[in-house]
Amino acid sequence: MEFYENRPRQPFIGFVQLRRALKRWWLRKRACQALRRMSDKQLRDIGLEKKDVE
């Protein structure tokens, strides 16, 4: 067996997945903050209500 055959294909995949999960969480948090700042009229325009945001 050669050395390259024993190496993991993506040794840092755990870090990559963690970074992606943190980015998704951060983007979702930012979107929720933006929606909470919107008025009832603005939310109605996009088909949402205050209860949908909370």
mmCIF file of the N, C-alpha and C atoms, coordinates in Angstrom:
data_MODEL
# 
_entry.id   MODEL 
# 
loop_
_atom_site.group_PDB 
_atom_site.id 
_atom_site.type_symbol 
_atom_site.label_atom_id 
_atom_site.label_alt_id 
_atom_site.label_comp_id 
_atom_site.label_asym_id 
_atom_site.label_entity_id 
_atom_site.label_seq_id 
_atom_site.pdbx_PDB_ins_code 
_atom_site.Cartn_x 
_atom_site.Cartn_y 
_atom_site.Cartn_z 
_atom_site.occupancy 
_atom_site.B_iso_or_equiv 
_atom_site.pdbx_formal_charge 
_atom_site.auth_seq_id 
_atom_site.auth_comp_id 
_atom_site.auth_asym_id 
_atom_site.auth_atom_id 
_atom_site.pdbx_PDB_model_num 
ATOM 1   N N  . MET A 1 1  ? 0.832   -1.187 0.000  1.00 0.00 ? 1  MET A N  1 
ATOM 2   C CA . MET A 1 1  ? 0.000   0.000  0.000  1.00 0.00 ? 1  MET A CA 1 
ATOM 3   C C  . MET A 1 1  ? 0.874   1.247  0.000  1.00 0.00 ? 1  MET A C  1 
ATOM 4   N N  . GLU A 1 2  ? 0.514   2.154  -0.803 1.00 0.00 ? 2  GLU A N  1 
ATOM 5   C CA . GLU A 1 2  ? 1.251   3.414  -0.877 1.00 0.00 ? 2  GLU A CA 1 
ATOM 6   C C  . GLU A 1 2  ? 0.715   4.396  0.156  1.00 0.00 ? 2  GLU A C  1 
ATOM 7   N N  . PHE A 1 3  ? 1.517   5.387  0.450  1.00 0.00 ? 3  PHE A N  1 
ATOM 8   C CA . PHE A 1 3  ? 1.130   6.405  1.437  1.00 0.00 ? 3  PHE A CA 1 
ATOM 9   C C  . PHE A 1 3  ? -0.156  7.118  1.036  1.00 0.00 ? 3  PHE A C  1 
ATOM 10  N N  . TYR A 1 4  ? -0.266  7.494  -0.224 1.00 0.00 ? 4  TYR A N  1 
ATOM 11  C CA . TYR A 1 4  ? -1.433  8.250  -0.671 1.00 0.00 ? 4  TYR A CA 1 
ATOM 12  C C  . TYR A 1 4  ? -2.721  7.445  -0.567 1.00 0.00 ? 4  TYR A C  1 
ATOM 13  N N  . GLU A 1 5  ? -2.619  6.128  -0.533 1.00 0.00 ? 5  GLU A N  1 
ATOM 14  C CA . GLU A 1 5  ? -3.811  5.297  -0.412 1.00 0.00 ? 5  GLU A CA 1 
ATOM 15  C C  . GLU A 1 5  ? -4.372  5.307  1.007  1.00 0.00 ? 5  GLU A C  1 
ATOM 16  N N  . ASN A 1 6  ? -3.531  5.619  1.992  1.00 0.00 ? 6  ASN A N  1 
ATOM 17  C CA . ASN A 1 6  ? -3.961  5.627  3.383  1.00 0.00 ? 6  ASN A CA 1 
ATOM 18  C C  . ASN A 1 6  ? -4.469  6.988  3.846  1.00 0.00 ? 6  ASN A C  1 
ATOM 19  N N  . ARG A 1 7  ? -4.215  8.005  3.062  1.00 0.00 ? 7  ARG A N  1 
ATOM 20  C CA . ARG A 1 7  ? -4.627  9.357  3.460  1.00 0.00 ? 7  ARG A CA 1 
ATOM 21  C C  . ARG A 1 7  ? -6.126  9.539  3.261  1.00 0.00 ? 7  ARG A C  1 
ATOM 22  N N  . PRO A 1 8  ? -6.778  10.257 4.152  1.00 0.00 ? 8  PRO A N  1 
ATOM 23  C CA . PRO A 1 8  ? -8.177  10.594 3.905  1.00 0.00 ? 8  PRO A CA 1 
ATOM 24  C C  . PRO A 1 8  ? -8.259  11.544 2.716  1.00 0.00 ? 8  PRO A C  1 
ATOM 25  N N  . ARG A 1 9  ? -9.321  11.447 1.974  1.00 0.00 ? 9  ARG A N  1 
ATOM 26  C CA . ARG A 1 9  ? -9.450  12.283 0.783  1.00 0.00 ? 9  ARG A CA 1 
ATOM 27  C C  . ARG A 1 9  ? -9.575  13.752 1.142  1.00 0.00 ? 9  ARG A C  1 
ATOM 28  N N  . GLN A 1 10 ? -10.339 14.024 2.162  1.00 0.00 ? 10 GLN A N  1 
ATOM 29  C CA . GLN A 1 10 ? -10.531 15.404 2.588  1.00 0.00 ? 10 GLN A CA 1 
ATOM 30  C C  . GLN A 1 10 ? -10.298 15.463 4.095  1.00 0.00 ? 10 GLN A C  1 
ATOM 31  N N  . PRO A 1 11 ? -9.076  15.683 4.512  1.00 0.00 ? 11 PRO A N  1 
ATOM 32  C CA . PRO A 1 11 ? -8.758  15.591 5.939  1.00 0.00 ? 11 PRO A CA 1 
ATOM 33  C C  . PRO A 1 11 ? -9.447  16.648 6.798  1.00 0.00 ? 11 PRO A C  1 
ATOM 34  N N  . PHE A 1 12 ? -9.819  17.747 6.206  1.00 0.00 ? 12 PHE A N  1 
ATOM 35  C CA . PHE A 1 12 ? -10.408 18.826 6.987  1.00 0.00 ? 12 PHE A CA 1 
ATOM 36  C C  . PHE A 1 12 ? -11.907 18.972 6.737  1.00 0.00 ? 12 PHE A C  1 
ATOM 37  N N  . ILE A 1 13 ? -12.555 17.911 6.282  1.00 0.00 ? 13 ILE A N  1 
ATOM 38  C CA . ILE A 1 13 ? -13.979 17.992 5.946  1.00 0.00 ? 13 ILE A CA 1 
ATOM 39  C C  . ILE A 1 13 ? -14.821 18.360 7.161  1.00 0.00 ? 13 ILE A C  1 
ATOM 40  N N  . GLY A 1 14 ? -14.402 17.931 8.348  1.00 0.00 ? 14 GLY A N  1 
ATOM 41  C CA . GLY A 1 14 ? -15.139 18.294 9.563  1.00 0.00 ? 14 GLY A CA 1 
ATOM 42  C C  . GLY A 1 14 ? -15.143 19.794 9.783  1.00 0.00 ? 14 GLY A C  1 
ATOM 43  N N  . PHE A 1 15 ? -14.003 20.428 9.541  1.00 0.00 ? 15 PHE A N  1 
ATOM 44  C CA . PHE A 1 15 ? -13.924 21.880 9.687  1.00 0.00 ? 15 PHE A CA 1 
ATOM 45  C C  . PHE A 1 15 ? -14.744 22.593 8.620  1.00 0.00 ? 15 PHE A C  1 
ATOM 46  N N  . VAL A 1 16 ? -14.731 22.045 7.421  1.00 0.00 ? 16 VAL A N  1 
ATOM 47  C CA . VAL A 1 16 ? -15.510 22.629 6.326  1.00 0.00 ? 16 VAL A CA 1 
ATOM 48  C C  . VAL A 1 16 ? -16.996 22.549 6.657  1.00 0.00 ? 16 VAL A C  1 
ATOM 49  N N  . GLN A 1 17 ? -17.438 21.406 7.133  1.00 0.00 ? 17 GLN A N  1 
ATOM 50  C CA . GLN A 1 17 ? -18.849 21.238 7.479  1.00 0.00 ? 17 GLN A CA 1 
ATOM 51  C C  . GLN A 1 17 ? -19.244 22.141 8.634  1.00 0.00 ? 17 GLN A C  1 
ATOM 52  N N  . LEU A 1 18 ? -18.378 22.290 9.616  1.00 0.00 ? 18 LEU A N  1 
ATOM 53  C CA . LEU A 1 18 ? -18.651 23.182 10.737 1.00 0.00 ? 18 LEU A CA 1 
ATOM 54  C C  . LEU A 1 18 ? -18.779 24.618 10.257 1.00 0.00 ? 18 LEU A C  1 
ATOM 55  N N  . ARG A 1 19 ? -17.882 25.046 9.392  1.00 0.00 ? 19 ARG A N  1 
ATOM 56  C CA . ARG A 1 19 ? -17.928 26.407 8.853  1.00 0.00 ? 19 ARG A CA 1 
ATOM 57  C C  . ARG A 1 19 ? -19.224 26.639 8.083  1.00 0.00 ? 19 ARG A C  1 
ATOM 58  N N  . ARG A 1 20 ? -19.624 25.666 7.286  1.00 0.00 ? 20 ARG A N  1 
ATOM 59  C CA . ARG A 1 20 ? -20.867 25.794 6.517  1.00 0.00 ? 20 ARG A CA 1 
ATOM 60  C C  . ARG A 1 20 ? -22.074 25.898 7.448  1.00 0.00 ? 20 ARG A C  1 
ATOM 61  N N  . ALA A 1 21 ? -22.091 25.088 8.493  1.00 0.00 ? 21 ALA A N  1 
ATOM 62  C CA . ALA A 1 21 ? -23.207 25.121 9.444  1.00 0.00 ? 21 ALA A CA 1 
ATOM 63  C C  . ALA A 1 21 ? -23.266 26.464 10.161 1.00 0.00 ? 21 ALA A C  1 
ATOM 64  N N  . LEU A 1 22 ? -22.106 26.978 10.569 1.00 0.00 ? 22 LEU A N  1 
ATOM 65  C CA . LEU A 1 22 ? -22.077 28.285 11.230 1.00 0.00 ? 22 LEU A CA 1 
ATOM 66  C C  . LEU A 1 22 ? -22.519 29.390 10.289 1.00 0.00 ? 22 LEU A C  1 
ATOM 67  N N  . LYS A 1 23 ? -22.136 29.308 9.036  1.00 0.00 ? 23 LYS A N  1 
ATOM 68  C CA . LYS A 1 23 ? -22.544 30.322 8.057  1.00 0.00 ? 23 LYS A CA 1 
ATOM 69  C C  . LYS A 1 23 ? -24.057 30.286 7.840  1.00 0.00 ? 23 LYS A C  1 
ATOM 70  N N  . ARG A 1 24 ? -24.629 29.073 7.727  1.00 0.00 ? 24 ARG A N  1 
ATOM 71  C CA . ARG A 1 24 ? -26.087 28.951 7.568  1.00 0.00 ? 24 ARG A CA 1 
ATOM 72  C C  . ARG A 1 24 ? -26.808 29.541 8.771  1.00 0.00 ? 24 ARG A C  1 
ATOM 73  N N  . TRP A 1 25 ? -26.302 29.240 9.984  1.00 0.00 ? 25 TRP A N  1 
ATOM 74  C CA . TRP A 1 25 ? -26.913 29.767 11.203 1.00 0.00 ? 25 TRP A CA 1 
ATOM 75  C C  . TRP A 1 25 ? -26.847 31.287 11.211 1.00 0.00 ? 25 TRP A C  1 
ATOM 76  N N  . TRP A 1 26 ? -25.695 31.845 10.860 1.00 0.00 ? 26 TRP A N  1 
ATOM 77  C CA . TRP A 1 26 ? -25.500 33.291 10.862 1.00 0.00 ? 26 TRP A CA 1 
ATOM 78  C C  . TRP A 1 26 ? -26.417 33.967 9.837  1.00 0.00 ? 26 TRP A C  1 
ATOM 79  N N  . LEU A 1 27 ? -26.537 33.394 8.639  1.00 0.00 ? 27 LEU A N  1 
ATOM 80  C CA . LEU A 1 27 ? -27.410 33.971 7.615  1.00 0.00 ? 27 LEU A CA 1 
ATOM 81  C C  . LEU A 1 27 ? -28.877 33.911 8.038  1.00 0.00 ? 27 LEU A C  1 
ATOM 82  N N  . ARG A 1 28 ? -29.274 32.796 8.653  1.00 0.00 ? 28 ARG A N  1 
ATOM 83  C CA . ARG A 1 28 ? -30.650 32.661 9.128  1.00 0.00 ? 28 ARG A CA 1 
ATOM 84  C C  . ARG A 1 28 ? -30.938 33.688 10.220 1.00 0.00 ? 28 ARG A C  1 
ATOM 85  N N  . LYS A 1 29 ? -29.983 33.890 11.111 1.00 0.00 ? 29 LYS A N  1 
ATOM 86  C CA . LYS A 1 29 ? -30.131 34.875 12.186 1.00 0.00 ? 29 LYS A CA 1 
ATOM 87  C C  . LYS A 1 29 ? -30.287 36.276 11.605 1.00 0.00 ? 29 LYS A C  1 
ATOM 88  N N  . ARG A 1 30 ? -29.468 36.614 10.617 1.00 0.00 ? 30 ARG A N  1 
ATOM 89  C CA . ARG A 1 30 ? -29.543 37.938 9.982  1.00 0.00 ? 30 ARG A CA 1 
ATOM 90  C C  . ARG A 1 30 ? -30.883 38.132 9.276  1.00 0.00 ? 30 ARG A C  1 
ATOM 91  N N  . ALA A 1 31 ? -31.380 37.096 8.614  1.00 0.00 ? 31 ALA A N  1 
ATOM 92  C CA . ALA A 1 31 ? -32.664 37.186 7.924  1.00 0.00 ? 31 ALA A CA 1 
ATOM 93  C C  . ALA A 1 31 ? -33.792 37.403 8.928  1.00 0.00 ? 31 ALA A C  1 
ATOM 94  N N  . CYS A 1 32 ? -33.752 36.698 10.045 1.00 0.00 ? 32 CYS A N  1 
ATOM 95  C CA . CYS A 1 32 ? -34.779 36.871 11.081 1.00 0.00 ? 32 CYS A CA 1 
ATOM 96  C C  . CYS A 1 32 ? -34.737 38.273 11.662 1.00 0.00 ? 32 CYS A C  1 
ATOM 97  N N  . GLN A 1 33 ? -33.548 38.803 11.869 1.00 0.00 ? 33 GLN A N  1 
ATOM 98  C CA . GLN A 1 33 ? -33.428 40.170 12.379 1.00 0.00 ? 33 GLN A CA 1 
ATOM 99  C C  . GLN A 1 33 ? -34.033 41.162 11.393 1.00 0.00 ? 33 GLN A C  1 
ATOM 100 N N  . ALA A 1 34 ? -33.764 40.973 10.121 1.00 0.00 ? 34 ALA A N  1 
ATOM 101 C CA . ALA A 1 34 ? -34.299 41.873 9.100  1.00 0.00 ? 34 ALA A CA 1 
ATOM 102 C C  . ALA A 1 34 ? -35.823 41.787 9.056  1.00 0.00 ? 34 ALA A C  1 
ATOM 103 N N  . LEU A 1 35 ? -36.361 40.584 9.158  1.00 0.00 ? 35 LEU A N  1 
ATOM 104 C CA . LEU A 1 35 ? -37.815 40.418 9.136  1.00 0.00 ? 35 LEU A CA 1 
ATOM 105 C C  . LEU A 1 35 ? -38.463 41.053 10.362 1.00 0.00 ? 35 LEU A C  1 
ATOM 106 N N  . ARG A 1 36 ? -37.823 40.961 11.525 1.00 0.00 ? 36 ARG A N  1 
ATOM 107 C CA . ARG A 1 36 ? -38.383 41.557 12.741 1.00 0.00 ? 36 ARG A CA 1 
ATOM 108 C C  . ARG A 1 36 ? -38.435 43.075 12.663 1.00 0.00 ? 36 ARG A C  1 
ATOM 109 N N  . ARG A 1 37 ? -37.533 43.663 11.892 1.00 0.00 ? 37 ARG A N  1 
ATOM 110 C CA . ARG A 1 37 ? -37.516 45.118 11.752 1.00 0.00 ? 37 ARG A CA 1 
ATOM 111 C C  . ARG A 1 37 ? -38.571 45.630 10.771 1.00 0.00 ? 37 ARG A C  1 
ATOM 112 N N  . MET A 1 38 ? -39.162 44.748 9.997  1.00 0.00 ? 38 MET A N  1 
ATOM 113 C CA . MET A 1 38 ? -40.143 45.160 8.987  1.00 0.00 ? 38 MET A CA 1 
ATOM 114 C C  . MET A 1 38 ? -41.489 45.477 9.629  1.00 0.00 ? 38 MET A C  1 
ATOM 115 N N  . SER A 1 39 ? -42.193 46.394 8.984  1.00 0.00 ? 39 SER A N  1 
ATOM 116 C CA . SER A 1 39 ? -43.528 46.757 9.464  1.00 0.00 ? 39 SER A CA 1 
ATOM 117 C C  . SER A 1 39 ? -44.536 45.689 9.037  1.00 0.00 ? 39 SER A C  1 
ATOM 118 N N  . ASP A 1 40 ? -45.741 45.775 9.615  1.00 0.00 ? 40 ASP A N  1 
ATOM 119 C CA . ASP A 1 40 ? -46.797 44.822 9.250  1.00 0.00 ? 40 ASP A CA 1 
ATOM 120 C C  . ASP A 1 40 ? -47.116 44.907 7.761  1.00 0.00 ? 40 ASP A C  1 
ATOM 121 N N  . LYS A 1 41 ? -47.124 46.109 7.230  1.00 0.00 ? 41 LYS A N  1 
ATOM 122 C CA . LYS A 1 41 ? -47.431 46.298 5.805  1.00 0.00 ? 41 LYS A CA 1 
ATOM 123 C C  . LYS A 1 41 ? -46.363 45.648 4.928  1.00 0.00 ? 41 LYS A C  1 
ATOM 124 N N  . GLN A 1 42 ? -45.112 45.836 5.287  1.00 0.00 ? 42 GLN A N  1 
ATOM 125 C CA . GLN A 1 42 ? -44.028 45.233 4.511  1.00 0.00 ? 42 GLN A CA 1 
ATOM 126 C C  . GLN A 1 42 ? -44.101 43.709 4.565  1.00 0.00 ? 42 GLN A C  1 
ATOM 127 N N  . LEU A 1 43 ? -44.406 43.182 5.734  1.00 0.00 ? 43 LEU A N  1 
ATOM 128 C CA . LEU A 1 43 ? -44.525 41.729 5.862  1.00 0.00 ? 43 LEU A CA 1 
ATOM 129 C C  . LEU A 1 43 ? -45.696 41.199 5.044  1.00 0.00 ? 43 LEU A C  1 
ATOM 130 N N  . ARG A 1 44 ? -46.808 41.917 5.056  1.00 0.00 ? 44 ARG A N  1 
ATOM 131 C CA . ARG A 1 44 ? -47.967 41.511 4.260  1.00 0.00 ? 44 ARG A CA 1 
ATOM 132 C C  . ARG A 1 44 ? -47.619 41.480 2.774  1.00 0.00 ? 44 ARG A C  1 
ATOM 133 N N  . ASP A 1 45 ? -46.800 42.439 2.332  1.00 0.00 ? 45 ASP A N  1 
ATOM 134 C CA . ASP A 1 45 ? -46.401 42.490 0.924  1.00 0.00 ? 45 ASP A CA 1 
ATOM 135 C C  . ASP A 1 45 ? -45.664 41.224 0.486  1.00 0.00 ? 45 ASP A C  1 
ATOM 136 N N  . ILE A 1 46 ? -44.960 40.605 1.388  1.00 0.00 ? 46 ILE A N  1 
ATOM 137 C CA . ILE A 1 46 ? -44.237 39.379 1.031  1.00 0.00 ? 46 ILE A CA 1 
ATOM 138 C C  . ILE A 1 46 ? -44.957 38.124 1.530  1.00 0.00 ? 46 ILE A C  1 
ATOM 139 N N  . GLY A 1 47 ? -46.181 38.302 2.000  1.00 0.00 ? 47 GLY A N  1 
ATOM 140 C CA . GLY A 1 47 ? -47.008 37.161 2.376  1.00 0.00 ? 47 GLY A CA 1 
ATOM 141 C C  . GLY A 1 47 ? -46.755 36.602 3.761  1.00 0.00 ? 47 GLY A C  1 
ATOM 142 N N  . LEU A 1 48 ? -46.264 37.436 4.670  1.00 0.00 ? 48 LEU A N  1 
ATOM 143 C CA . LEU A 1 48 ? -46.002 36.988 6.038  1.00 0.00 ? 48 LEU A CA 1 
ATOM 144 C C  . LEU A 1 48 ? -46.756 37.841 7.038  1.00 0.00 ? 48 LEU A C  1 
ATOM 145 N N  . GLU A 1 49 ? -46.859 37.326 8.254  1.00 0.00 ? 49 GLU A N  1 
ATOM 146 C CA . GLU A 1 49 ? -47.420 38.076 9.372  1.00 0.00 ? 49 GLU A CA 1 
ATOM 147 C C  . GLU A 1 49 ? -46.402 38.065 10.500 1.00 0.00 ? 49 GLU A C  1 
ATOM 148 N N  . LYS A 1 50 ? -46.620 38.929 11.497 1.00 0.00 ? 50 LYS A N  1 
ATOM 149 C CA . LYS A 1 50 ? -45.688 39.002 12.631 1.00 0.00 ? 50 LYS A CA 1 
ATOM 150 C C  . LYS A 1 50 ? -45.519 37.639 13.302 1.00 0.00 ? 50 LYS A C  1 
ATOM 151 N N  . LYS A 1 51 ? -46.606 36.903 13.425 1.00 0.00 ? 51 LYS A N  1 
ATOM 152 C CA . LYS A 1 51 ? -46.522 35.595 14.093 1.00 0.00 ? 51 LYS A CA 1 
ATOM 153 C C  . LYS A 1 51 ? -45.652 34.607 13.313 1.00 0.00 ? 51 LYS A C  1 
ATOM 154 N N  . ASP A 1 52 ? -45.549 34.787 11.995 1.00 0.00 ? 52 ASP A N  1 
ATOM 155 C CA . ASP A 1 52 ? -44.695 33.917 11.189 1.00 0.00 ? 52 ASP A CA 1 
ATOM 156 C C  . ASP A 1 52 ? -43.217 34.185 11.449 1.00 0.00 ? 52 ASP A C  1 
ATOM 157 N N  . VAL A 1 53 ? -42.904 35.427 11.774 1.00 0.00 ? 53 VAL A N  1 
ATOM 158 C CA . VAL A 1 53 ? -41.514 35.822 11.990 1.00 0.00 ? 53 VAL A CA 1 
ATOM 159 C C  . VAL A 1 53 ? -41.032 35.367 13.356 1.00 0.00 ? 53 VAL A C  1 
ATOM 160 N N  . GLU A 1 54 ? -41.869 35.434 14.349 1.00 0.00 ? 54 GLU A N  1 
ATOM 161 C CA . GLU A 1 54 ? -41.485 35.078 15.715 1.00 0.00 ? 54 GLU A CA 1 
ATOM 162 C C  . GLU A 1 54 ? -41.520 33.601 15.845 1.00 0.00 ? 54 GLU A C  1 
# 
